[in-house]
Amino acid sequence: MDDPLAAVAPGATAWTTGRIITKDFPAPHLVRLRMHVEDRQRHWPGQHYLIRLRAPDDYTAQRSYSVASDDSDPLVEFLVERLPGGEVSEFLADVAEVGDVLELRGPIGRWFRWDTFTPALCLVGGTGVVPAVAMTRAARHLGRTDLLRVLAVGRSPGELPYADELAQAGATIAYTRHATGDRPPAPPHRAELAPLLVGAELAYVCGSARFAELAETLLLESGLGPEAIRVERFGVTG
């Protein structure tokens, strides 16, 4: 059977537009947008788009947001964290409405994309779970769930986006300030990571700069070579 992602381009450079079809708030500080993108190109899980805002005086501001949706989804899904003073995130959360048209460029990203064939582990934290969600959805759609494992880290259930969906897909969930079952509140540790790394050829790390540093160190200490670790940081210092 032909691979449905075989012809997907590794990146796109042309600006296009996207219309907001649905908008909701999974948490008070998060907004989820599902958009119809004009002239949409197919994307790999792990890629992102730029969203650009333009003021009447032609001043522009843009930010990069990972895609949460699988390529088979007719809409492109973004999860945006509303950051105080964030020009783009505050507009998307507080001003943008269903039906609005925004400027977009994407999909973008070669380094962080998952080819859907290589056995991989996602070690992700907070809103950094978004690319892992896209990878999980792609794996399910293509029948390759055995190739992907996810360890998602958050402070508590209310602060970890897509926690229920990831747990239902078999992801390991680790809360640093909330006990779950026999697991006490704590960051992930090597013993917890070891079974998830068996057979993995790549590891994808996504989260804040602090989380990414801790996660990368944990992977290295667990025996994974630096060439097999792909890191995407975000935030003020990311």
N, C-alpha and C positions, 0 to 999 in steps of 0.2 A: 504494500500500500504506500502511495506517495506520502511524504511528510508534509502536512498542511502548512508548516512554517518554513519549508525549504526555500521559498522565493522571497522571504521577508528581507528587506534591505536593512543593513546594520544601523542606519541612521538617516535622518532627513534634515534638510536645511531650509526649506521654503516655509514662509509664514502662511498660515491659513486661518480659518475662523472656526469657532465651535459655539454651539448654542446650548445653554443650560436647559436640560430636560427635567431633571429632578434635583432638589436640594433638600438636605436634611441635616440634623445635628445629632450624631451618635453620642456626643457628650457636650457639655457647655462650651468647651474650648475647641471643639472640632466641628468642621463642616465637611459634608460629603457631597460632591458634585458629580452628576452623571451627565455627560455631554455628547451631543451629536457633532462630530468633527467633519467639516467639509474636506473633500479630496483626501480622505483618510488613508494613510498607509498602514499596512499590517505591522504589528510590533512583536518583539520578543519580550517575555517576562523579565523584568528587571530594568527596562528602559523607562525614560521619563519624557516629559514635555516641558517647554517653557510656556508660561502664561504671562502675557504682556497687557498692561493697562495703559491707556492713552488719555491724557487730559485734554480739554478743549484748546489749551495753548501748545499742544503737541508734546508736552512733557510725558515721558514714559517711565514705567517701572516694571520690572519683570522678575519672576522667581521660577525656580525649577521644582516640579512636583512629579513624584513617581506615579506610575500607572498601577492601579489596583486590579483592573479588569483583565480578564483573559482576552486574547486576540479574537476569539470566537464571539465575544459579547458585541452586540450591535452598537453599544455606547461605550465611551471611554470614561472610566471612573477615577476620580481623584479624591484623596483625603487631605484636607488642609488644616493645620493647627493654627488657631488664631493667636498670633503673637502680639503683645502690647507694642504699639508703635510700628508694627509691620505694615508697610504701605499696601502690599498685595493681599496678605492674609486677612487684614481687617476689612478691606473692601469686599473680598469674596464672602466673608462671614456676615458682614453687617449691611452691605449695600446691594450686592448682586442679587438678582431675582431670576426665577424661572423664566425662560424666554430671552434673557439677555444674551448678546453675542460678544464673545471675547476673542482676542488674537492669540493664536497658539502656534508653536513650532515643535514638531516632533514626528515620530518618536526619535529620541536621541540616546546614544549610549552603546558603546561596544564593550567596554571593560566589564560592566556589571550585568550584562545580559546572560541568561541561562539558555543554553541551546536545546533544552528539554531531553537530551540524551545522556549527558554526563552525570553520574551519581554525585549528588551535592548535598551539603548541609547549609541551612540558613540559620545564623545566630543573630537575632534581631531584637531591638529594644524600643519600647514606646511607639511613636508613630513611624519608626523605622521598620515596622512590620509590613508596610505597604508592599514593597517589592516581593516579600515572601508570600503575601496573599496572592499576587499575580502569578507567582511560580506555582503555588499550590493549586490554583484554579486551572492553570495550563496543564499541570500533571494529571489532574482529575479528568479534564476534557480529553486528553490524549491517551489516557489509560496507562500512565507511567508513574503512578504514585509510589511505586517501589524505588524510584530513583531519587526521591527528594525527602529529606527530613528537616524538620523545623524545630528550633528551640527559641521560643518567644519570651522575652523578659519584660516585666512591667512592675510598677510599684504595687498595684492592686487591680482587681478585676475591672473597676470603673475607669482605670487609667490606661488600659491596654486595648487599643482598637482591634476589632475583628477577633477578639479572644475566643468567643463561642465558635465561630466558623473554623478557626485554626484548630481548636481542640477537637471538633467533630471530624476534622481531616487527619487526626492522629498526631498533631503537633504536641511537643512537650511544653507546658506552660510553667514558668518560674516567676513567682512574685517575691519581691524583695521586702515587702512590708505587710504581707498577707499570707497566712498559712492555708494550704490546700491539702486536704487529706493528711497523709503522713509527712508531707513536706513542710518544714518550718520556713518562715520568711527569711530568704537569704539569696544572694546572687548565685548564679549557676557555678558549679564546681567541676573539676576534672572527672570525678567518678560519674557524675551525671552526664557529662559530655561524651565519655568514652564509647558507649554503645551506639551513639548517634553518628560517630565518626567512622565506624566500621564500613569499609568499602567506599567511603566518600573520596572523590578526587578533587573536589573544589569546596570551598567554604565561602559563603557570602555573609558579610557583616554589614549591618546598616543600623544607624542610630546616632545619638548625640556624639560629640567628639569624645567625651569622657567614657561613654559606653563603648564606643568603637575601640578605644585604646585598651580597655579592660578585656573586651572580647577577643581582640587580636592576640593579646598576651596569653589568654587562656588557651587559644587554639595552638599557639606555638609551644606552650608548655605541655600540651597534649600530644605533641609529636607531628603536627601538620607543618609541612614546609612553607616558608613565606611565599613561594611562587604559586601556591595553591589557595592563597587567601586574598579575597577581593573585598575591599573596604569602601563603603560610602558613608561619609560623615555629613551631618547637617547641623544647623544652629549658628549662633553668633560666632563661635570660635571654630566651626566646622569648615 
